[in-house]
Amino acid sequence: MKSRESTTAEGARDLGALMDRIRIVDDEAAERTLLDELVRPGRPFVLSFVNAHAVNLGWHQPDMTDGLFGSDLLLRDGLGMKLGMRVFGRPYGRNMNGTDFIPKVGRAYRGKRVALFGTRSPWLDNARRTLEAWGLTVVASQEGFDPPESYVRLAAATKPDLILLAMGMPKQEAVSVKLREALSHPVLIVNGGAVLDHLGGKVPRAPLVMRRTGTEWLFRLAVEPRRLFGRYVIGIPVFCSRMARVRLSGGSFR
């Protein structure tokens, strides 16, 4: 069994490497530049988001960390990662949380083909109608509880320009890498967490003031206390304690 010290050292090394790979988006102009890049991927390209929950999962689950390192682009998601990056002297830029940014990506793909893999009906069907109203053509739609091979076969047959995965961590990250390995046409593959639940109307968004101040997690906890208790009430203190432990151990990632 690994010691607490060795686990901390490995977690710190992985976290430092993840922080180094996160693309910093400083302002709206940089965000527009990023969107322009994402609508012309040129090859199978995986976009993932790094938040405190992902770090907590990856601390003891190598497949979570492997999925993030297997992504082509990482963006910072949430207040926890902002604080963590500040602690270790990293630039952190704008909060690029997927719930806000992925709909912008979707609208940028107007007129193109999209596949939706994740959540369940009726939320998946509602999300499909939302994207169709934005002008996208939904060429594939499948709930998120099947083996990875089923999504690979469906994507290969329909050749979407955009794939939105909403299966939760770490499954979606593993599926995204398999999709990239199997597909040969240009496609943006987005690890979107609960984004289809939001687009499908299952989960409401927080008031704008909470989104702007980084406290949307409080609203989400109030709406889904049973599902999110472990992620927020337990997960946030665990994340902070790990950051403190790494910092006190002298881990500067430099």
Secondary structure, DSSP 8 states (H G I E B T S, - for coil): ---HHHHHHHHHHHHHHHHHHEE---SHHHHHHHHHHHT--SSEEEEEEE-HHHHHHHHH-HHHHHHHHT-SEEEE-SHHHHHHHHHTT----S---HHHHHHHHHHHTTTSEEEEEES-TTHHHHHHHHHHHTT-EEEEEE-TTS-HHHHHHHHHHH--SEEEEES-TTHHHHHHHHHHHH--S-EEEEE-TTHHHHHTTSS----HHHHHTT-HHHHHHHHSHHHHIIIIIIHHHHHHHHHHHHHHTT----
